[in-house]
């Protein structure tokens, strides 16, 4: 069960999109990366069998956001409980990914000195490696708070609510939305916005505030879920 005090947890979520608006733009702006996408196209189809029959262009729009090498981070939201007992939040977002990453890295370095733990849903498999890979691609050395290749599992300062909810049952359904449904926590998902729409909202609608609000709500959901665990009798 979760043992870290609420005041030492940094709740965190990121939103990603394909590195370009569409496949044509990828071909024009990143020819070498386009070649790699073709090289790994079969991997995409095996990973997402529901995409069988789709063209590379369609698969790119559907799935590039899920693979760090073909994506970019457009929003990163954080929240923590201050000494005053109130939730304090900070969001980094915008079109300049490197600037966003530098801001995130500075925050992580700061909370590392304060002995904070990261907390998010599926962060060990997605958010953490995605953040680190995007940093390295931009020539940024990831914060020491983030685990390295030689960090032992029990040394990683991260609470992954997906692992918490699995209770060791790795074949179980463990989405954050499901956790919210059964734990009576209001979900961040809606008919207007969920993770699958972020690419479209960023590139086509250019509604960055909509993405920010969705990401920020995810972070508050994490806080509410973890609070329920910490209040178990």
N, C-alpha and C positions, 0 to 999 in steps of 0.2 A: 504494500500500500504506500501511498505518498507520505513521506516523512519530512520533507523540506518545509520550513515555515513559509507561510503565504508571503511574508514580507521579504523573502529572499528568492522569489521566483519572478523571472522576466517572461511574461507571456508574449508569444511571437507568432506571426503568420506572414507569409509572402504571397504575392500574386505574380504569375508569369504569363507571358504571351510568346508566340513565335517571334523569332528574331527579326523577321520582316513581315509586312502585311500579307503577302501572298508568295507563291512559289516563283512567279515571274520576277518579282523583286529580288528574291533570293538568288536566282540565276544571274541577274544583272549585277548585284552588289557583292555577292559572295560566291563566285564561281567554284572555288576550292571546297567550300562548305556544301555547295550543291552536289558536287561529285560524291562527297561523303554521305549525303542523304540518300543518293541512289545506291551507294554501296551497302547501306544498312536498311534499305527499304524492306527487304524480306524480314529483318528483325522486327520492324514496326508491325508488319502483318501478323507475325507470330505472337507478338506481345499484345496486339489488339485485333484478334481474329474477326471481330465485327466489322472491321474495315476491309475485309477481303472484297476485291472487285473495284475498289476505289483507285483513283489515279494518284501518283505521287503528290500532285498539287492539292488534292483533297485531303490526303493523309497529313500533309504538312500543316494545313490550317487546323485540322482536328487535333493533332497530337504533338506538334513541335514544342508547345509550351511545357510539356511533361518531360522533356529531355534537355538537360542543361546546355549541351553543346549546340542545340538548335533553338534555344530560347533566350529570353532576357527577362530580368526582374523589373517590374514596373511599379511595385508597391511593397513596402515592408512596414508592418505596424507592430508596435510594442506597447505593453502596459505593465505597470507594477503597482503594488500597494505601498504607499508612502507611510512614514511614521505617523501621519495624521489619520491613517485608516482609510484614506480616499484613494481611488484609482487614478493614476496619472498615465497619460498615453502620449505617444509620439509616433508620427507616421512620416516615412520617407517615400517620396514618389516623384514621378516625372519622366520626361523623355531621355534625360541624361543618366544612363545606367551607372556609369562610373562615379558620378557625383553622388548618386543614391548609395552606392556601395561604400564609398568613403565615409559617409555619414553613419551608416549602419556599423561599420567597423569601429569607428570612434566610440559609439555607444557601447558596443560589446566590450571594448577594452576598459571602459569606465566601470561597467557593472562587474567585470572580472575582478577588479580590485576590491569590490564590495562583497565578494564571495556569493554572487548570484548564480542561480541555476536557470537554464533556458527551459521553456515549456511550450510545447505545441503538439499538434496532432500529426503523426507520421513524420515528425521532423528528422528522425534519424535516417529515414530512407529517402526523404525528398528535400525538405527545406535546408537542412545543414549541408548536404553534399552539393545541392544546387547553388547555394550562396557561395560556398568555397570555390567551386569550379568557375563561377562567373567572376569572382574576385581575381583568381589566378589568370584568367583570360584577359582581364584588364590590367594585369601587372601589379595587383594589390596583394600584400601578404596578409592572409586571414588572421583575425584576432586569436590570441592564445586561448580564449575561452572555447573556441571551436576545436573539436577533436582532430588529431592527425591520423595518418595511416597506422601508426604504431601505438595509438592510445588504446589501452585495455578497456573492454566493455564497461567494467565497473568504475572506470575513471572518467567516463563521459558525464559532464555536468549538464545533463539534459533529461527532463521528464517528458516522455513520449506518451500522451494519453491513449494512443492506439495500443501500445504495449500494456498499459495499465488495464485497459478494458478487456484485452485478450486473456489476462490471467494465465498466460502460458499456453492457451489454446490457439495456436497459430492459424488454424483453418477457419476460425470464427469470423463472422461479419463484425467489423469494428470501425465503421465510419463514424465521424463526429456527429453527423445528422441523426444516425440511429441512436447514439448515446443520448443526444438531446431529447429524442422522442420518448425514450424509456425512463429518463431521469427528470422529466418535467422541466427541461431548460429550453427556453425559446431559441430556435435555430436561426442561423444567419442566412439560410437558403430561402429563396422566394421564387415566385413565378417570373419575376423581373430579373433576378440576378442569382447566378451561382457560378462556380468555377469554370464551367464549360463556355460561359459567355464573355469571359474577360478579354479574350483575343479580339472578338468582334467589337466590344465596347471601347477598347483602347485604340484599335487601328481604324475602325470605320466610324464609330460615333464620336471618338475622341472625348469621351466623357470620363475624365480622370477622377473627378470628384466621386462619381458613382462607384468606381473601383475602390477608392480610398475608404468610403463608408462601408462597403462590403467587407473589406479586409479588417477594418477596425472593429466591426461587429463580430467577426470571427474570433478576434482576440478577447473580447468581452465574454463570448460564449465559453472560451477556454477557462477564463477566470471563474465563471459560474459553475462549470463542471468540476474543476479542481476544488473549489470551495465546498461542494457537496461531499467529495471524498474526505476532505479534511474535517468535516463536521460529523462524520459517522460516529455513532455511539458504541 
